[in-house]
C-alpha cells in the first residue's frame, strides 16, 4: 500500500522522510514524538531546519551520522537525492543545544 508522501512538519520529520523514503514504519512517529518532547524540555525546537537539506544536516549534527553498515538504505536514499550524509559525531550534551 503506498504511504503518504508528506508526513509531518519538517522540524519533526525522521531522517528517512527527509530523504524521501517511500518505505517507512511507525518509527517515524516515535522520532516525531521525541522531537516534540525535546522541544518541551528545551523550550524551543531541537531540529529547526531552514530547508530540507538544512533539516537533514541539523538532525545529523545533533544525533551524529549513522554508519553506512547501520543504515545502508539511508546512504542509498542520500545518493539518490544527490546529497551525502554529513559525517558528524553529534552533540549528546543537551544543555549545549
C-alpha positions, 0 to 999 in steps of 0.5 A, a space after each residue: 500500500 503506498 504511504 503518504 508522501 508528506 508526513 509531518 512538519 519538517 522540524 519533526 520529520 525522521 531522517 528517512 522522510 527527509 530523504 524521501 523514503 517511500 518505505 517507512 514504519 511507525 518509527 517515524 512517529 516515535 522520532 516525531 514524538 521525541 522531537 516534540 518532547 525535546 522541544 518541551 524540555 528545551 523550550 524551543 525546537 531541537 531540529 529547526 531546519 531552514 530547508 530540507 537539506 538544512 533539516 537533514 544536516 541539523 538532525 545529523 549534527 545533533 544525533 551524529 551520522 549513522 554508519 553506512 553498515 547501520 543504515 545502508 538504505 539511508 546512504 542509498 536514499 542520500 545518493 539518490 537525492 544527490 546529497 551525502 550524509 554529513 559525517 558528524 559525531 553529534 552533540 549528546 550534551 543537551 544543555 549545549 543545544 
